[in-house]
Amino acid sequence: MTDQPDAVAAAASDTTSSPPAAPPPTTDAPIEVLHRRAPRYGRFVLTGLLLGGVASFAIAIATRGWSALTTSNTFWLLLMVLGVLGMLLGALVAYLVDRRSIAAIEAEAAAARAEAATPRVTAPETTTPEAAS
């Protein structure tokens, strides 16, 4: 039993040692990050559905008595059509807002790259004879 700890210690010393891991670089310079503001598609779709419901209700009340359908049946029929159209329209608006956000971020990143690529020219300092004396 006393041989086991010695065997473990010998096995541990026989292994090749790897170089110590380098510490992560630490700098005081600011780190540039991009923050993308993406729209929440579900909220846009839900808003489209609610607008479709409001439109369905208004049309069902305005057209009361124009057909053989009851006001309730007219509302549900219109909600099935206008609700789906509102949801699709809400998703389309969210998609367009998302594309606009991505385009703005890409334009900002391109401007930053262009600014970083242009060399800064500074005027050489000149001294006047009066300042030298």
C-alpha positions in Angstrom: 0.0 0.0 0.0 2.8 2.4 0.6 4.1 1.8 -2.9 1.0 3.3 -4.6 1.6 7.0 -3.6 5.2 6.6 -4.7 4.1 5.1 -8.0 1.6 7.9 -8.6 4.3 10.5 -7.8 6.8 8.8 -10.2 4.2 8.6 -12.9 3.4 12.3 -12.5 7.0 13.3 -12.7 7.6 11.2 -15.8 5.0 13.0 -17.9 6.3 15.8 -20.1 5.5 19.2 -18.8 3.8 21.5 -21.1 4.7 25.2 -21.2 2.7 27.3 -18.8 -0.4 28.8 -20.4 0.1 32.4 -21.4 -2.1 34.8 -19.4 -4.8 36.6 -21.4 -3.6 39.8 -22.8 -4.7 42.8 -20.8 -4.8 46.2 -22.4 -6.2 49.5 -21.2 -7.3 50.3 -24.8 -11.0 50.4 -25.4 -12.5 47.4 -27.1 -14.8 48.1 -30.1 -18.0 46.2 -30.1 -21.0 46.3 -32.4 -24.5 46.4 -30.9 -27.2 45.2 -33.3 -30.7 46.2 -32.4 -32.9 43.5 -34.1 -36.6 43.8 -34.0 -38.7 41.3 -32.1 -40.6 39.5 -34.9 -43.3 38.1 -32.6 -44.3 41.5 -31.4 -44.7 42.8 -34.9 -46.7 39.8 -35.9 -48.9 40.1 -32.8 -49.4 43.8 -33.5 -50.5 42.9 -37.1 -53.0 40.4 -35.7 -54.4 42.9 -33.3 -54.8 45.5 -36.0 -56.5 42.9 -38.2 -58.8 42.2 -35.3 -59.7 45.8 -34.9 -60.3 46.2 -38.6 -62.5 43.1 -38.6 -64.5 44.4 -35.7 -65.0 47.8 -37.3 -66.0 46.2 -40.7 -68.3 43.7 -39.0 -70.1 46.5 -37.1 -70.3 48.8 -40.2 -71.7 46.1 -42.4 -74.3 44.8 -39.9 -77.4 43.5 -41.8 -75.8 43.6 -45.3 -75.6 39.8 -45.6 -77.2 36.7 -44.3 -74.3 36.3 -41.9 -74.6 37.4 -38.3 -72.3 40.1 -37.0 -70.4 37.6 -35.0 -69.9 35.3 -38.0 -68.9 38.3 -40.2 -66.3 39.3 -37.5 -64.8 35.8 -37.3 -64.7 35.4 -41.1 -63.0 38.8 -41.5 -60.6 38.0 -38.6 -59.5 34.9 -40.4 -58.6 36.9 -43.5 -57.5 40.3 -42.1 -55.8 38.7 -39.1 -53.5 36.6 -41.3 -52.9 39.5 -43.6 -52.1 41.7 -40.6 -49.7 39.1 -39.3 -47.9 38.9 -42.7 -47.7 42.6 -42.9 -46.3 42.8 -39.4 -43.7 40.2 -40.3 -42.8 42.1 -43.5 -42.4 45.4 -41.5 -40.2 43.6 -39.0 -38.0 42.2 -41.8 -37.6 45.6 -43.4 -36.7 47.2 -40.1 -34.2 44.4 -39.6 -32.6 44.9 -43.0 -32.4 48.7 -42.4 -30.7 48.0 -39.1 -28.1 45.7 -40.7 -27.5 48.2 -43.5 -26.9 51.0 -41.0 -24.4 48.8 -39.0 -22.6 47.8 -42.2 -22.4 51.5 -43.3 -21.0 52.5 -39.9 -18.5 49.7 -39.9 -17.3 50.7 -43.5 -17.0 54.3 -42.4 -14.9 53.3 -39.4 -12.7 51.1 -41.6 -12.2 53.9 -44.1 -11.4 56.3 -41.3 -8.9 53.9 -39.9 -7.3 53.2 -43.3 -6.7 56.9 -44.1 -3.4 58.2 -42.8 -3.5 61.2 -40.7 -1.3 64.0 -42.0 0.0 66.4 -39.5 1.8 69.6 -40.3 5.4 69.8 -39.2 6.1 72.0 -36.3 8.0 75.2 -37.3 9.8 77.3 -34.9 10.3 81.0 -35.3 13.6 82.7 -34.5 12.0 84.6 -31.7 10.6 81.5 -30.1 14.1 79.8 -30.3 15.8 82.6 -28.4 
